[in-house]
Amino acid sequence: MYNMFIMHDDESGVVNGPEGRKFYGSVTVGERGQVVIPAQARRDHGIGAGDKLIVLGSDEGIALMGVERLMETLSASTTLLNTLREQTSSEADR
């Protein structure tokens, strides 16, 4: 569950929460299912016109992530997995 301890940042209007989480405001879904990402959120996360985003979901809700960032995360995970496989197979050979 999200810890509700918050601190308001008067300068940008963003509400800061624990572990670097931020609340940028609310959006309204239009008739075609579109939403506008708040400008400060776009600036903070380097999102520009034409950028591709991945929509992730769980029972708790949805989140957006840039395709580039997701690929970096998956690449790092793959590298770690391969390293672990190499180490465990070499230990089994001993």
SULNOR-V79185 format. One record per backbone hydrogen bond with DSSP energy under -0.5 kcal/mol. CO is the residue of the C=O (numbers start at 0). NH is the residue of the N-H. If there is no record, write none. Layout:
co=CO nh=NH
co=CO nh=NH
This chain:
co=3 nh=5
co=6 nh=15
co=7 nh=9
co=8 nh=12
co=13 nh=8
co=13 nh=15
co=14 nh=22
co=15 nh=6
co=16 nh=19
co=17 nh=20
co=20 nh=16
co=21 nh=23
co=22 nh=14
co=29 nh=32
co=33 nh=29
co=34 nh=36
co=37 nh=41
co=38 nh=42
co=39 nh=43
co=40 nh=44
co=41 nh=45
co=41 nh=46
co=42 nh=45
co=45 nh=47
co=47 nh=50
co=51 nh=66
co=53 nh=55
co=53 nh=64
co=55 nh=62
co=57 nh=60
co=60 nh=57
co=62 nh=55
co=64 nh=53
co=65 nh=69
co=66 nh=70
co=67 nh=71
co=68 nh=72
co=69 nh=73
co=70 nh=74
co=71 nh=75
co=72 nh=76
co=73 nh=77
co=74 nh=78
co=75 nh=79
co=76 nh=80
co=77 nh=81
co=78 nh=82
co=79 nh=83
co=80 nh=84
co=81 nh=85
co=82 nh=86
co=83 nh=87
co=84 nh=88
co=85 nh=89
co=86 nh=90
co=87 nh=91
co=88 nh=92
co=90 nh=93
